[in-house]
Amino acid sequence: MRPAPASRIAAARSTGTAHRIPPTPASDPGPGLDADLGPSTSPSPSPDPDPDQQPTGRRFAGVATMIGSGLSNQTGAAIGSHAFPVLGPVGVVAVRQYVAAIVLLTVGRPRLRSFTWWQWRPVMGLAVVFGTMNLSLYTAIDRIGLGLAVTLEFLGPLCIALATSRRRADACCALIAAAAVVTLMRPRPSADYLGMGLGLLAAVCWASYILLNRTVGRRVPGAQGSAAAAGLSALMFLPVGIAVAVHQPPTASAVAYAVTAGVLSSAVPYLADLFTLRRVPAQAFGLFMSVNPVLAALVGWVGLGQNLGWTEWTSIGAIVAANTLSILTRRG
C-alpha cells in the first residue's frame, strides 16, 4: 500500500512522458498497473541502460526486490491493523501520511516558493486524493480484511487500463473482472457492503491518483510535485492525529505498529521501486505488481488469520488473471 498508500504502481517508461514520480502508498496498495498507464517511481530520468538490456544477474536482483517490495507493502498494512483497536484506521493513516511525507520531502526537495497557481492546483488535488485513498483502504481493511480490500482497490488502475483500450482482448478482460466483482459483492448475510464500498472508493481514488500524477508530472519538474502533495496531505492529517491522540491517548506499541506500517508500506516500496525500475522491463514490473492482491490475501491469511473461501480466492485470481492477460496481449 502505492506513499502511502500499503499503497502500489507500474512503470511508465514506455509511455513517452518525461515525468518521473514516486510510487503510491499502498495500498497502496501495491496494485498492478499496465506498463502504459502507471506513474513511474523514479524521481528523475534514470541514467542506467534500458532494463530490457540488463544482464541476467541484475534482472534477478530486480525481481527479488519486487518480491520484497510487495511483501513489505502488504506486511506493513497487516502490522498497521494491529494498531486499529487503539488508534483506529484514521490514526494509523495519519501516522503513515507523516512517514510518507518525510520520505518524499527528503527525496523530492520541492521548491515550494517557485510553484505557480497552475502547478499548485493539481498538487492540492493529489494531496486530497492521496489521503482519501489511504483512509478508505485502511478502513476497508478493518472491515473486510486485507485481501478483499486490496483486490477491490486494484480495480482502479485496472479499469483505467481497460477503459483506454479498444482491443477485443481487453473487452474480455473487463468482463472477467466485472464478473469477479459481482461474485465478491454478491448478497449474503455476512456481506459488509460499507467495507466493500470503501474498497471501491479506494479504487476510484487510485484511478484519480494516476491521472493527477500525470498532470503533476507534466507541470512540476522531477518528484517535487509528488513530494509537495505528500507534505500537504500530512498537514491535512495533523489535526486528525492530534484529535485521535487527545481522545484516546496512544500506547507505545500502537504507535510502533503505525510507524512500522508507514515504513514498510511507504518508504521501503518507494526505495525498492527506484531500484527495480532500473533492472527489469516495464512490462515485467506491471505483471508482478498485478499479483499484489494475491500477496495481500496470503499475508492476511498467514499474519492475521483472515480466511477466505474458495469463491473469494477464485474472484481474486480472476481479477489478477484479467490484468495479466491484458498486459501479455499488448504489443510493444
C-alpha positions as CSV (number, residue, x, y, z in Angstrom):
1,M,0.0,0.0,0.0
2,R,1.2,2.7,-3.7
3,P,3.2,6.7,-0.3
4,A,1.1,5.5,1.3
5,P,-0.9,4.2,0.5
6,A,0.1,0.0,1.7
7,S,-0.4,1.6,-1.3
8,R,1.4,0.1,-5.4
9,I,2.2,1.1,-9.3
10,A,3.8,0.3,-12.6
11,A,6.4,1.9,-14.7
12,A,5.6,4.4,-17.3
13,R,8.9,4.2,-19.1
14,S,7.2,3.2,-22.4
15,T,4.6,6.0,-22.5
16,G,6.9,8.6,-23.8
17,T,6.1,11.0,-21.0
18,A,9.0,12.8,-19.4
19,H,7.9,12.9,-15.8
20,R,9.1,10.6,-13.0
21,I,7.0,10.4,-9.8
22,P,7.1,8.3,-6.7
23,P,5.0,5.2,-6.1
24,T,1.7,5.2,-4.5
25,P,1.1,4.1,-1.0
26,A,-0.2,1.2,-0.7
27,S,-2.1,0.1,-0.9
28,D,-1.5,1.3,-1.6
29,P,-1.6,-0.8,-2.2
30,G,0.6,-2.0,-4.3
31,P,-1.6,-2.9,-7.2
32,G,-0.6,-3.8,-10.6
33,L,-0.9,-1.4,-13.5
34,D,-0.3,-1.9,-17.1
35,A,3.0,-0.5,-18.1
36,D,1.4,2.0,-20.3
37,L,-0.6,3.7,-17.5
38,G,1.1,3.7,-14.2
39,P,3.3,6.6,-13.0
40,S,7.0,5.9,-12.8
41,T,8.6,5.6,-9.4
42,S,11.8,7.2,-10.3
43,P,12.1,10.9,-9.3
44,S,14.4,11.7,-12.2
45,P,15.2,10.0,-15.6
46,S,17.4,7.0,-14.9
47,P,20.9,7.1,-16.3
48,D,21.0,3.4,-16.3
49,P,20.8,1.3,-19.5
50,D,17.4,0.1,-20.8
51,P,16.1,-2.5,-18.4
52,D,15.4,-4.8,-21.4
53,Q,19.2,-4.9,-21.9
54,Q,20.2,-5.6,-18.3
55,P,22.3,-8.7,-17.6
56,T,20.5,-11.7,-16.1
57,G,22.1,-11.1,-12.7
58,R,20.8,-7.6,-12.4
59,R,17.4,-8.7,-13.6
60,F,17.3,-11.4,-10.9
61,A,18.1,-8.8,-8.3
62,G,15.3,-6.6,-9.7
63,V,12.8,-9.5,-9.4
64,A,13.9,-10.3,-5.9
65,T,13.5,-6.7,-5.0
66,M,10.0,-6.7,-6.4
67,I,9.0,-9.7,-4.3
68,G,10.5,-8.0,-1.2
69,S,8.7,-4.7,-2.0
70,G,5.3,-6.4,-2.5
71,L,5.6,-8.4,0.8
72,S,6.8,-5.3,2.6
73,N,3.8,-3.3,1.4
74,Q,1.2,-5.9,2.4
75,T,3.0,-6.8,5.6
76,G,3.1,-3.1,6.6
77,A,-0.7,-2.9,6.2
78,A,-1.2,-6.1,8.3
79,I,1.1,-4.7,11.0
80,G,-0.7,-1.4,10.9
81,S,-4.0,-3.1,11.5
82,H,-2.8,-4.2,15.0
83,A,-3.0,-0.5,16.0
84,F,-6.6,-0.2,14.9
85,P,-8.1,-1.0,18.4
86,V,-6.2,1.9,19.8
87,L,-5.7,4.5,17.0
88,G,-8.4,3.3,14.6
89,P,-7.8,3.3,10.8
90,V,-7.8,7.1,10.9
91,G,-4.9,7.3,13.4
92,V,-2.8,4.7,11.6
93,V,-3.3,6.5,8.2
94,A,-2.3,9.8,9.8
95,V,1.0,8.3,11.0
96,R,1.5,6.7,7.7
97,Q,1.0,10.1,5.9
98,Y,3.6,11.6,8.2
99,V,6.1,8.9,7.3
100,A,5.4,9.2,3.6
101,A,5.8,13.0,3.8
102,I,9.2,12.7,5.5
103,V,10.5,10.2,2.9
104,L,9.2,12.1,-0.2
105,L,10.1,15.6,1.0
106,T,13.6,14.3,1.7
107,V,14.0,12.8,-1.7
108,G,12.0,15.3,-3.8
109,R,13.1,18.5,-2.0
110,P,10.4,20.7,-3.6
111,R,11.0,24.4,-4.1
112,L,7.5,25.4,-2.9
113,R,8.1,29.2,-3.3
114,S,8.6,28.7,-7.1
115,F,5.3,26.9,-7.6
116,T,2.7,28.8,-9.6
117,W,-1.1,28.5,-9.0
118,W,-1.2,26.5,-12.3
119,Q,1.1,24.0,-10.6
120,W,-0.5,24.1,-7.1
121,R,-4.0,23.1,-8.3
122,P,-3.2,19.5,-9.3
123,V,-0.8,19.2,-6.4
124,M,-3.6,20.1,-4.0
125,G,-5.9,17.7,-5.7
126,L,-3.3,14.9,-5.5
127,A,-2.9,15.6,-1.8
128,V,-6.6,15.2,-1.1
129,V,-6.8,12.0,-3.2
130,F,-3.7,10.7,-1.6
131,G,-5.2,10.9,1.9
132,T,-8.6,9.7,0.9
133,M,-7.2,6.7,-0.8
134,N,-5.3,5.6,2.2
135,L,-8.1,6.3,4.6
136,S,-10.7,4.4,2.6
137,L,-8.3,1.5,2.1
138,Y,-7.4,1.1,5.7
139,T,-11.0,1.5,6.9
140,A,-11.9,-1.2,4.3
141,I,-9.1,-3.5,5.7
142,D,-10.5,-3.1,9.2
143,R,-14.0,-4.2,8.0
144,I,-13.5,-6.8,5.2
145,G,-9.9,-7.9,5.6
146,L,-6.6,-7.2,3.8
147,G,-7.1,-9.5,0.8
148,L,-10.5,-8.3,-0.3
149,A,-9.8,-4.6,0.4
150,V,-6.6,-4.6,-1.8
151,T,-8.3,-6.6,-4.5
152,L,-11.2,-4.0,-4.7
153,E,-8.7,-1.1,-4.7
154,F,-6.8,-2.8,-7.5
155,L,-9.8,-2.3,-9.8
156,G,-9.0,1.4,-10.1
157,P,-5.8,1.1,-12.2
158,L,-7.2,-2.0,-13.9
159,C,-10.3,-0.1,-15.1
160,I,-8.2,2.7,-16.5
161,A,-6.1,0.2,-18.4
162,L,-9.1,-1.5,-19.9
163,A,-11.2,1.7,-20.5
164,T,-8.4,3.3,-22.5
165,S,-8.2,0.4,-24.9
166,R,-10.4,-0.6,-27.8
167,R,-8.9,-4.1,-28.2
168,R,-11.3,-7.1,-28.0
169,A,-8.9,-8.9,-25.6
170,D,-9.3,-6.0,-23.1
171,A,-13.1,-6.2,-23.5
172,C,-12.9,-9.8,-22.5
173,C,-10.6,-8.9,-19.6
174,A,-13.1,-6.3,-18.5
175,L,-15.9,-8.8,-18.5
176,I,-13.8,-11.3,-16.4
177,A,-13.0,-8.6,-13.9
178,A,-16.7,-7.4,-13.7
179,A,-17.9,-11.0,-13.1
180,A,-15.3,-11.4,-10.3
181,V,-16.5,-8.1,-8.6
182,V,-20.1,-9.2,-8.9
183,T,-19.2,-12.5,-7.2
184,L,-17.3,-10.8,-4.5
185,M,-20.2,-8.4,-3.7
186,R,-23.0,-10.9,-4.1
187,P,-25.7,-10.6,-1.5
188,R,-25.2,-12.8,1.6
189,P,-25.8,-12.5,5.3
190,S,-22.2,-11.8,6.2
191,A,-21.5,-9.3,3.5
192,D,-20.1,-5.9,4.7
193,Y,-21.3,-3.6,2.0
194,L,-19.9,-0.5,3.7
195,G,-16.5,-2.1,3.8
196,M,-16.8,-3.1,0.1
197,G,-17.9,0.4,-0.8
198,L,-14.9,1.8,0.9
199,G,-12.7,-0.6,-1.1
200,L,-14.3,0.7,-4.3
201,L,-13.8,4.3,-3.1
202,A,-10.1,3.5,-2.7
203,A,-10.2,2.2,-6.3
204,V,-11.7,5.4,-7.6
205,C,-9.1,7.4,-5.6
206,W,-6.3,5.3,-7.0
207,A,-7.5,5.9,-10.6
208,S,-7.7,9.6,-9.8
209,Y,-4.3,9.4,-8.3
210,I,-2.8,8.0,-11.5
211,L,-4.4,10.7,-13.7
212,L,-3.5,13.6,-11.3
213,N,0.1,12.3,-11.1
214,R,0.3,12.5,-14.8
215,T,-0.8,16.2,-14.7
216,V,1.5,17.0,-11.8
217,G,4.4,15.2,-13.6
218,R,3.9,17.4,-16.6
219,R,3.6,20.7,-14.7
220,V,6.2,20.2,-11.9
221,P,9.8,19.0,-12.5
222,G,11.1,15.8,-11.1
223,A,9.5,14.5,-7.9
224,Q,8.8,17.9,-6.5
225,G,5.1,17.8,-7.2
226,S,4.5,14.4,-5.5
227,A,6.6,15.4,-2.6
228,A,4.7,18.6,-2.1
229,A,1.4,16.7,-2.3
230,A,2.6,14.2,0.4
231,G,3.6,17.2,2.6
232,L,0.2,18.8,2.1
233,S,-1.6,15.5,2.9
234,A,0.4,15.2,6.1
235,L,-0.6,18.7,7.1
236,M,-4.2,17.8,6.5
237,F,-3.9,14.8,8.8
238,L,-2.1,16.8,11.5
239,P,-5.2,17.9,13.3
240,V,-6.7,14.4,12.8
241,G,-3.7,12.9,14.5
242,I,-3.9,15.4,17.4
243,A,-7.6,14.7,17.8
244,V,-7.0,11.0,17.9
245,A,-4.2,11.4,20.5
246,V,-6.3,13.6,22.7
247,H,-9.5,11.5,22.5
248,Q,-7.6,8.2,23.1
249,P,-4.0,8.5,24.2
250,P,-2.0,6.1,22.1
251,T,0.1,3.3,23.6
252,A,3.8,2.9,22.7
253,S,3.0,-0.4,20.9
254,A,0.2,1.2,18.8
255,V,2.5,4.0,17.7
256,A,5.2,1.5,16.9
257,Y,2.8,-0.5,14.8
258,A,1.6,2.6,12.9
259,V,5.2,3.8,12.3
260,T,6.2,0.4,11.1
261,A,3.3,0.3,8.7
262,G,4.4,3.7,7.3
263,V,8.0,2.5,6.8
264,L,7.1,-0.9,5.3
265,S,4.2,0.4,3.1
266,S,5.7,3.7,2.1
267,A,9.4,4.1,2.5
268,V,10.5,0.5,1.6
269,P,8.4,0.1,-1.5
270,Y,9.4,3.6,-2.8
271,L,13.1,2.9,-2.5
272,A,12.7,-0.7,-3.8
273,D,10.9,0.5,-6.9
274,L,13.6,3.1,-7.6
275,F,16.0,0.1,-7.7
276,T,13.6,-2.2,-9.6
277,L,12.7,0.0,-12.5
278,R,16.4,0.3,-13.5
279,R,16.7,-3.5,-13.7
280,V,13.5,-5.1,-15.1
281,P,11.4,-4.2,-18.2
282,A,8.3,-2.1,-17.5
283,Q,6.0,-4.9,-18.7
284,A,7.5,-7.3,-16.2
285,F,7.1,-4.7,-13.4
286,G,3.4,-4.3,-14.3
287,L,2.9,-8.1,-14.4
288,F,4.4,-8.6,-11.0
289,M,2.5,-5.7,-9.4
290,S,-0.7,-7.3,-10.5
291,V,0.0,-10.2,-8.1
292,N,-0.3,-7.8,-5.1
293,P,-3.9,-8.8,-4.4
294,V,-2.8,-12.4,-4.0
295,L,0.1,-11.4,-1.7
296,A,-2.4,-9.3,0.4
297,A,-4.7,-12.3,0.7
298,L,-1.8,-14.6,1.7
299,V,-0.5,-12.1,4.3
300,G,-4.0,-11.6,5.7
301,W,-4.4,-15.3,6.0
302,V,-1.0,-16.1,7.5
303,G,-0.5,-13.0,9.6
304,L,-4.0,-12.0,10.6
305,G,-5.9,-15.3,10.4
306,Q,-8.3,-13.8,7.8
307,N,-9.5,-16.9,6.0
308,L,-11.1,-16.6,2.5
309,G,-13.5,-19.1,0.9
310,W,-12.9,-20.7,-2.4
311,T,-15.3,-18.2,-4.1
312,E,-13.2,-15.2,-2.8
313,W,-9.9,-16.8,-3.9
314,T,-11.4,-17.6,-7.4
315,S,-12.6,-14.0,-7.7
316,I,-9.2,-12.6,-6.7
317,G,-7.5,-14.9,-9.2
318,A,-9.9,-13.8,-11.9
319,I,-9.1,-10.2,-11.4
320,V,-5.3,-10.8,-11.4
321,A,-5.7,-13.0,-14.5
322,A,-7.6,-10.2,-16.3
323,N,-4.8,-7.8,-15.7
324,T,-2.1,-10.3,-16.6
325,L,-3.9,-11.2,-19.9
326,S,-4.3,-7.6,-20.8
327,I,-0.6,-6.9,-20.3
328,L,0.6,-10.1,-22.1
329,T,-1.5,-9.5,-25.1
330,R,-0.2,-6.0,-25.7
331,R,2.3,-5.4,-28.4
332,G,5.4,-3.4,-28.0
